[in-house]
Amino acid sequence: MNTRLVVALLATLAFAPLPAAAQFRQIPAPTMQEPDPGVDHTAKDADLDPALRRQPVFYRSDYPAGTIIVNTSDRFLYLITSDTTALRYGIGVGRDGFQWGGIHKISRKAEWPDWTPPPEMIERQPYLPRFMAGGPGNPMGAAALYIGATVYRIHGTNAPETIGQAVSSGCFRLVNEDVADLYSRVPVGTKVIVQHQ
């Protein structure tokens, strides 16, 4: 066979789109393995990248002070403090297929909440406990802010190594120190804007 013909054929195949069936064969994997519930990894928060720690930042916004903006692409939560500033918190977000967007309000708050995985999560991960009391090994961490009537929450974590990753089933997690800080700053009724690009 002619060498030029072979090279041209290979180049054509390299840029050809995959058939639709091949493009959607499997659900994308999380960016890292989710640690087992009940295991307390909170000491690992000392290893957290400084960029993912709570810090004041320049942030231009038309939303009033006190509004929470969650950016799932950048993996940051912003608490608006003025029209040009915000407190920025590093977060863990939902893995591909479990990210979402919308506008809601904080409907409830709880410190060291119990964890009852929703039925949809149990169906996907049948090995999960059906109930776990609040405490250091609980995946909900030190506090939770419940988002509207959804099953999603802004909460702490027993696994700080997951901050900056896409591993959850749609909730947003912060290290315990940061979720406790956020919890102290926002009341029930706070507007939450989840941006998903």
C-alpha positions, 0 to 999 in steps of 0.5 A: 500500500502507498505510504502517503495513502496510509498516512492520509488514512490515519490522519483522517481517522485520528480526527473523526468523531466517535460514534454516538454509542462510543461517546456515552458508554460509561458515566464519568468517574469522580476526580478522586475516590470518595473516602469511606464514611465513618473514617475521620481524615480531618487532620489532613486539612493541614495539607490543604492548598492555601488557595483553597483556604478561606480568604477575602478576594476582589469579586465584583457583583450586583448581588447584596452582601450576604448572598452565597454564590457557588461556582461549580466550575472554579470549585469556590463558594463566595460569600458577598461582602460588598459590591467588589469583595467576597469571602472565598472558600474552597469547596468540593463539588458534584462529580460529572453528571451530578452537578447542577445550578439554580437559585435557592435559599438556605432553608435550615441549618444544623451543627454536627448533623446526622447523615441519612443518605437519600434513597437515590444515593443508596441505590447507587451505593448500596454499601453506604450506612442507612444512618450515621450520627453526627460527629467527626467521622460523619461525611456531613462534618461540623455543620450543614446549611440545607439548600431550599427543598433540594436534597443538597447541602453546603456542609463540612467534611471528614475528608478535607483532601476532597476539597477542590475535587469533583466527587460528591453526589451534588452537595458542596463541602468545605473543611470543617473550620470553613463551614463553621465560619460560614455557618456563623455568618449566614442566617436561614433565608440567605440566597444561594446562587449555584452557577454551573457552566 
